[in-house]
């Protein structure tokens, strides 16, 4: 299977959009902006997630990789998601996430699987 860089970005766009929709449905007080207005760090995070998912890791492992990446960039746990303060309430162990948050990782992995199934 050959997945081109442009394919990875397109998959990341879809994953980002799905995550944003789930945030809106779940009443997230600070939902992600649409892809075209999302900051570069957020787009890069989505692309990194796609690359991780392409390796076949589980939704739990996707979350752990996301946490590791965020922490390496200086983010810490906080009750409020705040990009300026670099705090996020999901910087916890996967088992501590509520079902709505776990759903985001499941949907992300499913989108990557579905889209790559038709690319290669």
Residue pairs with C-beta under 8 A, 6 or more apart in sequence:
1 116
1 119
1 120
2 119
2 120
3 11
3 54
3 116
3 119
3 120
7 115
7 116
7 119
8 47
8 50
8 51
8 54
9 47
10 115
11 50
11 111
11 112
11 115
11 116
12 43
12 46
12 47
12 49
12 50
13 35
13 46
14 111
14 115
15 46
15 49
15 50
15 107
15 108
15 111
15 112
16 32
16 35
16 38
16 42
16 43
16 46
17 34
17 35
18 107
18 108
18 111
19 32
19 46
19 104
19 107
19 108
20 31
20 32
20 33
20 34
22 100
22 103
22 104
22 107
23 31
23 32
24 31
26 100
28 81
29 80
29 81
30 80
30 81
30 82
32 38
32 42
33 39
33 42
35 43
39 83
41 73
45 66
45 69
48 65
48 69
49 62
49 65
49 66
49 108
50 112
52 61
52 62
52 65
53 62
53 108
53 109
53 112
53 113
54 112
54 116
57 65
58 109
59 94
59 102
59 105
59 106
59 108
59 109
60 94
60 105
62 105
62 108
62 109
63 90
63 94
63 97
63 102
63 105
64 94
67 90
67 91
67 92
70 86
70 88
70 91
71 91
73 86
74 86
75 86
75 87
75 88
75 91
76 86
76 87
76 88
76 91
77 87
77 88
77 89
77 91
77 92
78 85
78 87
78 88
78 89
78 91
79 87
79 89
80 87
80 89
81 87
81 88
81 89
81 90
82 88
90 97
90 101
94 102
94 105
